[in-house]
């Protein structure tokens, strides 16, 4: 998939981390005693939107051990069905528990029949991918914490206790450090959620490390979109990107933006970058500034984040703020 293609140092490190979360850092340990115990290890994927968290989660979820049945000459289940994703941000608060844990008939208005949630649908050899975990409310976090701690859950409106045997993978582009400090994201849930934590590299970092990775990605995308005719399109698309955005473009939408840039060039012959306003205040930052409610630290952090989003380099943030680059990085990541 697009999210895992590339040979930059950041991508090599990412694939190494994914391997460790599939087979551990020492395959001898895996073979000796962990091959059928990997559901005990949850993984948290962090990174900006469009960096390939879904692709990384699928790689993890579809690489678990699935028993082979010699009599039937087949595996216990298809590896594609062993991966069950759910985007938590697409459901309203009133329905999210039903989608996760299921519900029984009559549990609430509109529950006209029994519904099995993703935890019930996931096999013992499978994995659930909880995308946008940073958007969950505290009540949902508490129930998910129970699943991780006790491996049990109850459907909405049901009295039975069901077991979950699969693995949990979660992802977010939200700053969990800030959410935890604000009390929005529970510490106990966070620590239970991340047996390991993998940072997805932004496209800007990958291209700084290895500029030719852009052509590698474009070639891969064109092959998926156009098949055999892709080879004749690589040079024109690369030329349009060079003319439209140049080599220093920060790619704020990461690989997802690049894919849409390629599609737009195929349609219109040009791409001039993300036209959304850059550096807009976060949330109600402008209102808080007008009311005099912001500290110097909060204002500096917001400014550093906006600069990093625009330029993609901590050195550039440091240059424009007059801060040491390590201090600028600390503010941008706060």
Secondary structure, 3 states (H helix, E strand, C coil): CHHHCCCCHHHHHHHHHHHHHHHCCCHHHHHHHHCCCHHHCCEEEECCCCCCHHHHHHHHHCCCCCCEECCCCEECCCCCCCEEEEEHHHCCHHHHHHHHHCECCCCCCCCCCCECCHHHHCCCCCEEEEECHHHCCHHHHHHHHHHHHHCEECCECCCCCEECCCEEEEEECCCHHHHHHCCCCCHHHHHHHCCEEEECCCHHHHHHHCCCHHHHHHHHHHHHHHHHHHHHCHHHHHHHHHHHCCCCCCCCCHHHHHHHHHHHHHHHCCCCCCCCCCCCCCCCHHHHHHCCCCCHHHHHHHHHHHHHHHHCCHHHHHHHHCCCHHHHHHHHCC
